[in-house]
Amino acid sequence: MSSRQAGLLAPYAALAFVVGFGWFILAPLVPAIMVQYRVPLSAALLLVSLFGYTMIIGALPAGFWSAKKGPHPVLHMAIFLTVLGLLVRVVASTYSEFLVGQFIAALAYPFLIAPIGSVLRLCGVVRTKMATGMVIGSLFLGMAVASVIAPSMALHADLWVSTILAVVVGVWLWVAVGTVPPATLHRMGPVRLVISAWWWVGFVVASLSVMYGAISSAALLNLHMPNALAIGGYLSSLTFLGSALGAIFFGWMGQSRENSIGLQRVLGLLSFVFLLGCALELTGTFPPNISGLDLAFLGFGLTGNGWYTLALDAAARQAQSAGSAGLATAGFSMASNIGVAVVPVVLGPLVIKAPGLGVVIIAIMAILAVLVPFVMKTEGSGEAPGDVAS
């Protein structure tokens, strides 16, 4: 990797970390937010879920913008929205002001992550699998770190830490983007949206990961497990940590293979085993125990997000041009977050109230996802025209 590529990738991944950190630093602070702003639980949880909704709304527009204008405007917008949103959030005196700040910060999420396929290629990054893993892994690492350290500080201190991080990293990335030559029409290639079977992998992995995190405490309470609330929060952090490590490690491992479809097949099968293990323990089909839950949640985070990362890059490769690669990853991200918005709400209660049916539906969703890398003989059509650094 050239020094210019490394000079861009490091701050890009760092801003992904900041976005994840600023997002999930609120999750453990929901009770404090309810007290501080005198709002019900649903209003406090809305602040956390906003990021998923903005990805659904903003993914394709961000992808089209990067396809038409290159990576500079979308990255500048991501930096601006992150810093502005977190600044508004930290000075907010009412819930309404805090909600506005959180919405602005959440809008940065699709601009940063959705067009990752074209951002990496048009910025001259050749090792796209490894780079995708670093960026997605950094996002999850930020979520994991925030969820662990947030309870040790006061609400206002947490908000200031995330804001200061955003300013420092935002300046770093803004300067780095300025060193990247503007994208030309020749480098971007024809622009078209390629709907891909890889999107289903993103839909399943993302939605089930979030669903398990959302229902774990309630499911364990239903099974009368001691310390269910604490264990549920711990399992969510474990999944985030596994997701970060899986994206980075398997993105790096996949980079050593011209066609990593075989690795995807292995990760798909392992993900199926671990996600089914999560379901069987949360439904009480297998008696839940701490070691088994740790293994299932960490394993699904590791293999599931490693698979997610390689599938995301495979979707970009199908696009056949650097500009359209951003549209492909934007569609992948949109599908993933539609799953995050819908599946936990619809399927989550079934896991608790009708466990047999819940396990069957989870298994069917997972089997269809596992079939994707077996049906797709290659990851795509090879590197897009814009993949080679200028």
C-alpha positions as CSV (number, residue, x, y, z in Angstrom):
1,M,0.0,0.0,0.0
2,S,1.4,3.4,-1.0
3,S,2.0,6.2,1.5
4,R,-0.8,8.2,-0.1
5,Q,-3.3,5.3,0.2
6,A,-2.2,4.7,3.9
7,G,-2.4,8.5,4.5
8,L,-6.1,8.5,3.4
9,L,-7.1,5.1,4.8
10,A,-6.0,5.8,8.4
11,P,-8.1,8.9,9.0
12,Y,-11.0,7.4,7.0
13,A,-11.0,4.4,9.4
14,A,-10.5,6.8,12.4
15,L,-13.6,8.7,11.5
16,A,-15.5,5.5,11.2
17,F,-14.4,4.7,14.7
18,V,-15.6,8.2,15.9
19,V,-19.0,7.7,14.2
20,G,-19.4,4.3,16.0
21,F,-18.1,5.8,19.3
22,G,-20.5,8.8,19.1
23,W,-23.4,6.5,18.2
24,F,-23.1,3.8,20.9
25,I,-21.8,5.9,23.7
26,L,-25.5,6.7,24.2
27,A,-26.6,3.0,24.6
28,P,-25.5,2.5,28.2
29,L,-26.6,6.1,29.0
30,V,-30.2,5.6,28.2
31,P,-31.3,5.8,31.8
32,A,-29.2,9.0,32.4
33,I,-30.8,10.5,29.2
34,M,-34.3,9.7,30.5
35,V,-33.5,11.5,33.8
36,Q,-31.6,14.4,32.3
37,Y,-34.2,15.3,29.7
38,R,-37.3,13.9,31.4
39,V,-38.3,11.6,28.5
40,P,-39.7,8.1,28.3
41,L,-37.7,5.0,27.3
42,S,-39.0,5.1,23.8
43,A,-37.7,8.6,23.2
44,A,-34.3,7.7,24.6
45,L,-34.0,4.6,22.4
46,L,-35.0,6.7,19.4
47,L,-31.7,8.5,19.7
48,V,-29.8,5.2,19.3
49,S,-31.9,3.9,16.4
50,L,-31.6,7.1,14.3
51,F,-28.4,6.0,12.7
52,G,-30.0,2.9,11.2
53,Y,-32.9,5.0,9.8
54,T,-30.6,7.6,8.2
55,M,-28.7,4.8,6.4
56,I,-32.0,3.7,4.9
57,I,-32.8,7.2,3.8
58,G,-29.3,8.5,2.8
59,A,-27.5,5.4,1.4
60,L,-28.5,5.6,-2.2
61,P,-28.3,9.5,-2.4
62,A,-24.7,9.3,-0.9
63,G,-23.9,6.5,-3.5
64,F,-25.2,8.5,-6.4
65,W,-23.3,11.7,-5.2
66,S,-20.0,9.8,-4.9
67,A,-20.6,8.2,-8.4
68,K,-21.2,11.6,-10.0
69,K,-18.8,13.8,-8.1
70,G,-16.2,11.5,-6.6
71,P,-15.2,11.0,-2.9
72,H,-14.3,14.5,-2.0
73,P,-17.9,16.0,-1.4
74,V,-19.3,12.9,0.4
75,L,-16.3,12.7,2.8
76,H,-16.4,16.5,3.5
77,M,-20.1,16.2,4.2
78,A,-19.5,13.2,6.6
79,I,-16.9,15.3,8.5
80,F,-19.1,18.4,8.6
81,L,-22.2,16.5,9.8
82,T,-20.4,14.5,12.4
83,V,-18.7,17.5,14.0
84,L,-21.8,19.7,13.8
85,G,-24.2,17.1,15.1
86,L,-22.0,16.2,18.1
87,L,-21.4,19.9,18.9
88,V,-25.2,20.5,18.9
89,R,-25.7,17.4,21.0
90,V,-23.1,18.5,23.7
91,V,-24.6,22.0,24.2
92,A,-28.3,20.8,24.0
93,S,-30.4,21.9,27.0
94,T,-33.6,20.2,25.9
95,Y,-34.5,16.8,24.4
96,S,-35.6,18.4,21.2
97,E,-32.2,20.1,20.7
98,F,-30.4,16.8,21.6
99,L,-32.6,15.0,19.0
100,V,-31.7,17.5,16.3
101,G,-28.0,17.1,17.1
102,Q,-28.2,13.4,17.1
103,F,-30.1,13.4,13.7
104,I,-27.4,15.6,12.2
105,A,-24.7,13.3,13.5
106,A,-26.6,10.3,12.3
107,L,-26.8,11.7,8.7
108,A,-23.0,11.5,8.5
109,Y,-23.2,7.7,8.7
110,P,-24.5,7.0,5.2
111,F,-22.2,9.6,3.7
112,L,-19.2,8.0,5.3
113,I,-20.0,4.3,5.0
114,A,-22.6,3.8,2.2
115,P,-20.4,4.7,-0.8
116,I,-17.2,3.0,0.6
117,G,-16.8,1.0,-2.6
118,S,-16.2,4.1,-4.8
119,V,-14.5,6.1,-2.0
120,L,-11.7,3.5,-1.7
121,R,-11.3,3.0,-5.4
122,L,-11.4,6.6,-6.4
123,C,-8.9,7.5,-3.6
124,G,-6.5,5.0,-5.2
125,V,-6.8,2.2,-2.6
126,V,-6.0,-1.0,-4.4
127,R,-6.4,-3.5,-1.5
128,T,-10.1,-2.9,-1.2
129,K,-10.9,-6.0,0.9
130,M,-8.4,-5.2,3.6
131,A,-9.4,-1.5,3.5
132,T,-13.1,-2.3,3.7
133,G,-12.3,-4.5,6.7
134,M,-10.4,-1.8,8.4
135,V,-13.1,0.8,8.0
136,I,-16.0,-1.5,9.0
137,G,-13.9,-3.0,11.8
138,S,-13.1,0.5,13.1
139,L,-16.8,1.4,13.1
140,F,-17.6,-1.6,15.3
141,L,-14.6,-1.1,17.4
142,G,-15.8,2.4,18.2
143,M,-19.2,1.0,19.1
144,A,-17.6,-1.6,21.4
145,V,-15.2,0.8,23.1
146,A,-18.0,3.4,23.7
147,S,-20.4,0.8,25.2
148,V,-17.7,-0.3,27.6
149,I,-16.3,3.1,28.8
150,A,-19.5,5.2,28.8
151,P,-20.8,4.0,32.1
152,S,-17.6,5.1,33.9
153,M,-18.2,8.7,33.0
154,A,-21.0,11.2,33.5
155,L,-23.3,11.9,30.5
156,H,-21.8,15.3,29.7
157,A,-18.3,14.1,29.9
158,D,-19.1,11.3,27.5
159,L,-20.6,13.7,25.0
160,W,-17.5,16.0,25.2
161,V,-15.1,13.1,24.6
162,S,-16.9,12.1,21.5
163,T,-17.1,15.7,20.2
164,I,-13.4,16.4,20.8
165,L,-12.5,13.1,19.0
166,A,-14.7,14.2,16.1
167,V,-13.0,17.6,15.7
168,V,-9.5,16.1,15.8
169,V,-10.2,13.3,13.4
170,G,-12.3,15.4,11.2
171,V,-9.5,17.9,10.6
172,W,-7.1,15.0,10.0
173,L,-9.4,13.4,7.3
174,W,-10.2,16.8,5.7
175,V,-6.5,17.4,5.2
176,A,-5.9,13.9,3.9
177,V,-8.8,14.2,1.4
178,G,-7.2,17.3,0.0
179,T,-4.2,15.3,-1.1
180,V,-6.4,13.0,-3.3
181,P,-6.6,14.1,-7.0
182,P,-10.2,15.0,-8.1
183,A,-12.0,12.1,-9.7
184,T,-12.5,12.3,-13.5
185,L,-15.2,10.8,-15.5
186,H,-12.7,8.3,-17.0
187,R,-11.8,7.0,-13.5
188,M,-15.4,6.8,-12.3
189,G,-16.7,4.9,-15.4
190,P,-20.4,4.4,-16.2
191,V,-22.8,4.8,-13.3
192,R,-25.5,2.2,-12.7
193,L,-27.1,0.5,-9.8
194,V,-26.4,-3.3,-9.6
195,I,-28.8,-5.1,-7.4
196,S,-26.9,-8.1,-6.0
197,A,-27.6,-11.3,-4.2
198,W,-24.8,-10.2,-1.8
199,W,-27.3,-7.7,-0.4
200,W,-29.1,-10.6,1.3
201,V,-25.9,-11.5,3.2
202,G,-25.8,-8.0,4.6
203,F,-29.5,-8.1,5.4
204,V,-29.3,-11.3,7.4
205,V,-26.0,-10.7,9.2
206,A,-26.8,-7.1,10.2
207,S,-30.4,-7.7,11.3
208,L,-29.8,-10.9,13.3
209,S,-26.7,-9.3,15.0
210,V,-28.8,-6.3,16.2
211,M,-31.8,-8.5,17.0
212,Y,-29.7,-10.8,19.3
213,G,-28.2,-7.7,21.0
214,A,-31.7,-6.2,21.5
215,I,-33.5,-9.3,22.9
216,S,-30.7,-11.0,24.8
217,S,-31.5,-9.5,28.2
218,A,-35.3,-10.0,27.8
219,A,-34.8,-13.6,26.5
220,L,-32.6,-14.5,29.4
221,L,-35.0,-12.8,31.9
222,N,-37.7,-15.0,30.4
223,L,-35.6,-18.0,31.0
224,H,-35.0,-16.8,34.7
225,M,-31.3,-16.5,34.3
226,P,-29.6,-14.6,37.1
227,N,-28.1,-11.2,36.2
228,A,-29.8,-11.3,32.9
229,L,-29.6,-7.6,32.3
230,A,-25.9,-7.4,32.9
231,I,-25.2,-10.5,30.8
232,G,-27.2,-9.1,27.9
233,G,-25.2,-5.9,27.8
234,Y,-22.0,-7.9,28.1
235,L,-23.0,-10.1,25.2
236,S,-23.8,-7.1,23.0
237,S,-20.3,-5.6,23.7
238,L,-18.8,-9.0,23.0
239,T,-20.5,-9.1,19.6
240,F,-19.3,-5.6,18.7
241,L,-15.8,-6.5,19.7
242,G,-15.9,-9.8,17.7
243,S,-17.4,-7.9,14.7
244,A,-14.5,-5.4,14.8
245,L,-11.8,-8.1,14.9
246,G,-13.6,-10.3,12.3
247,A,-13.9,-7.4,9.8
248,I,-10.3,-6.4,10.1
249,F,-8.8,-10.0,10.2
250,F,-10.9,-11.6,7.5
251,G,-10.7,-8.5,5.3
252,W,-6.9,-8.9,5.5
253,M,-7.1,-12.6,5.0
254,G,-9.4,-12.2,2.0
255,Q,-7.0,-9.7,0.4
256,S,-4.4,-12.4,0.0
257,R,-6.8,-14.2,-2.3
258,E,-7.7,-13.0,-5.8
259,N,-11.0,-14.6,-5.4
260,S,-12.1,-15.1,-1.7
261,I,-15.3,-16.9,-2.5
262,G,-14.0,-20.1,-0.8
263,L,-13.3,-18.1,2.4
264,Q,-16.8,-16.6,2.2
265,R,-18.3,-20.1,2.0
266,V,-16.4,-21.2,5.1
267,L,-17.4,-18.0,7.0
268,G,-21.0,-18.4,5.9
269,L,-21.1,-22.0,7.3
270,L,-19.4,-20.9,10.6
271,S,-21.8,-17.9,10.9
272,F,-24.7,-20.3,10.5
273,V,-23.5,-22.5,13.3
274,F,-22.9,-19.6,15.7
275,L,-26.1,-17.7,14.9
276,L,-28.1,-20.9,15.3
277,G,-26.3,-21.5,18.6
278,C,-27.3,-18.0,19.8
279,A,-30.9,-18.8,18.8
280,L,-31.0,-22.2,20.5
281,E,-29.7,-20.8,23.8
282,L,-31.8,-17.7,23.8
283,T,-34.9,-19.7,23.3
284,G,-34.0,-22.3,25.9
285,T,-33.9,-25.1,23.4
286,F,-30.4,-25.6,24.8
287,P,-30.0,-24.7,28.5
288,P,-28.2,-21.3,28.4
289,N,-24.9,-21.0,30.2
290,I,-22.3,-18.2,30.2
291,S,-19.6,-20.1,28.4
292,G,-21.9,-21.2,25.6
293,L,-23.4,-17.7,25.2
294,D,-19.9,-16.1,25.1
295,L,-18.8,-18.5,22.4
296,A,-21.9,-18.1,20.3
297,F,-22.1,-14.3,20.4
298,L,-18.3,-13.8,20.0
299,G,-18.2,-16.4,17.2
300,F,-21.1,-14.9,15.3
301,G,-19.5,-11.4,15.6
302,L,-16.2,-12.7,14.3
303,T,-17.3,-14.8,11.4
304,G,-20.5,-12.9,10.6
305,N,-18.9,-9.5,10.2
306,G,-15.9,-11.0,8.5
307,W,-18.3,-12.5,6.0
308,Y,-20.3,-9.2,5.9
309,T,-17.1,-7.3,5.0
310,L,-16.1,-9.7,2.1
311,A,-19.7,-9.7,0.8
312,L,-19.7,-5.9,0.8
313,D,-16.6,-5.8,-1.2
314,A,-17.9,-8.5,-3.6
315,A,-21.0,-6.3,-4.2
316,A,-18.7,-3.5,-5.2
317,R,-16.8,-5.7,-7.6
318,Q,-19.9,-6.6,-9.4
319,A,-20.5,-3.0,-10.3
320,Q,-17.7,-3.1,-12.9
321,S,-16.8,0.6,-12.5
322,A,-15.4,2.7,-9.6
323,G,-18.3,5.1,-9.6
324,S,-20.9,2.4,-9.6
325,A,-19.0,0.5,-6.8
326,G,-20.2,3.2,-4.4
327,L,-23.8,2.7,-5.5
328,A,-23.4,-1.1,-5.0
329,T,-22.1,-0.7,-1.4
330,A,-24.8,1.9,-0.8
331,G,-27.5,-0.5,-1.8
332,F,-25.8,-3.2,0.4
333,S,-25.8,-0.8,3.4
334,M,-29.4,0.2,2.7
335,A,-30.6,-3.5,2.6
336,S,-28.6,-4.2,5.8
337,N,-30.3,-1.3,7.7
338,I,-33.7,-2.2,6.4
339,G,-33.1,-5.5,8.0
340,V,-32.0,-3.8,11.2
341,A,-35.1,-1.7,11.3
342,V,-37.6,-4.5,10.6
343,V,-36.3,-7.9,11.7
344,P,-35.7,-7.2,15.4
345,V,-39.1,-5.7,15.8
346,V,-41.0,-8.5,13.9
347,L,-38.9,-11.5,14.7
348,G,-37.5,-10.6,18.1
349,P,-40.8,-11.1,20.0
350,L,-41.2,-14.5,18.3
351,V,-37.9,-15.8,19.7
352,I,-39.3,-15.2,23.2
353,K,-43.1,-15.9,22.7
354,A,-42.9,-18.7,20.1
355,P,-39.4,-20.0,20.2
356,G,-39.8,-22.9,17.9
357,L,-41.2,-20.7,15.1
358,G,-38.5,-18.1,15.8
359,V,-35.7,-20.6,15.4
360,V,-37.2,-22.0,12.1
361,I,-37.4,-18.5,10.6
362,I,-33.9,-17.6,11.7
363,A,-32.6,-20.9,10.2
364,I,-34.4,-20.3,6.9
365,M,-33.0,-16.7,6.6
366,A,-29.5,-18.0,7.4
367,I,-29.6,-20.9,5.0
368,L,-30.6,-18.6,2.1
369,A,-27.7,-16.3,3.0
370,V,-25.2,-19.3,3.2
371,L,-26.3,-20.4,-0.3
372,V,-25.3,-17.0,-1.8
373,P,-21.5,-17.7,-2.0
374,F,-22.2,-21.2,-3.3
375,V,-24.4,-19.9,-6.0
376,M,-22.1,-17.0,-6.9
377,K,-19.0,-18.7,-8.6
378,T,-16.8,-15.6,-8.2
379,E,-17.0,-12.4,-6.2
380,G,-17.8,-10.4,-9.4
381,S,-16.2,-9.3,-12.6
382,G,-12.8,-8.5,-11.0
383,E,-11.5,-5.1,-10.2
384,A,-13.3,-2.1,-11.6
385,P,-11.6,0.3,-14.0
386,G,-11.1,2.7,-11.2
387,D,-9.3,0.3,-8.9
388,V,-5.8,1.1,-9.9
389,A,-4.2,4.1,-8.3
390,S,-3.5,7.0,-10.6
